[in-house]
Amino acid sequence: MNMDARNDQLRTAKADFYLTVAQAFMVPMELSGAAAMLCGDLAADLAELDQEIGYGLADEIAACQHDFDLVGHPDELLLIYSSLFIAPPRRVQINAATYLDGAFNGGSVAELEACYALGGAARAEKFRDLADHVALQLEFIAHLYSSIGVEPTPGQFIDRFPARWIDPLIDDMERATAELGMSANPYLGLARILRKALANDAEREIRPLTPTERRERALALARHKEAERGISAADYEEMRRRLTERGLSTEHLAADRDPADDPLAGWKPMTPPAPRPR
């Protein structure tokens, strides 16, 4: 096999790998056959891809599959997912730009949207979340590996976004596992698999945080916790007063506004290659 053919094969395998991990980070009941994929085929698929790519994930994949085996029932898997990523107080941020901005829907979301547009992203009616959802970012990496001549490169995108949020996401996952007394958390194993792959594919080595960066992260997380309290009726009244003083419309502050009207909701996952048949 010549070098070009080998490179093409490697890019295809990496696209399949990131697509597979992306699907695993979706709500289990929202993906067709998700429970069977996660609890049955996931480890075998990742192990096959790891053999082809050479990430060296045998131990991480075995540990992750062990936890999926302990979970067993799809309803239990959904409960774990909800307790980590959905139920308040949300312990782990599936909208990962929160780790970068210290608040939900911060500036990194707009940066991600710009990257998606540059790389050929489109909207979908069925994907009702912001552009920083972990699964969407991983599908975009798959899209970049399966495309030729698009920007940014996979490594550049990894450096700019996932390489910066993967450690705090794992920190939160480990903390939640302990606080909730979980005997099994397959999503922690999945995140550790992802971290090792990202470290391999980043264009710059993922290095430990400096003391200054750790302080900045602590400040960002403190801002995030403050933001989590939400917007109160008093906050809305203050915004309405300020807008009225400036002669600006306040219609968008209506209490009965449908969240489905939010133009940022529903970013489409890319169209990376479908998972390889087994």
Secondary structure, DSSP 8 states (H G I E B T S, - for coil): --HHHHHHHHHHHHHHHHHHHHHHTS-GGGSTTHHHIIIIIHHHHHHHHHHHH----HHHHHHHHHHHHHH-SHHHHHHHHHHHHTSSS--S-SBTHHHHHSSTT-HHHHHHHHHHHHHT--B-SS--S-TTBHHHHHHHHHHHHH-SS-SS-HHHHHHHTHHHHHHHHHHHHHHHHHHTT-S--HHHHHHHHHHHHHHHH-SS------HHHHHHHHHHHHHHHHHTT---HHHHHHHHHHHHHTT---GGG-TT--GGG-TTS-B-----------
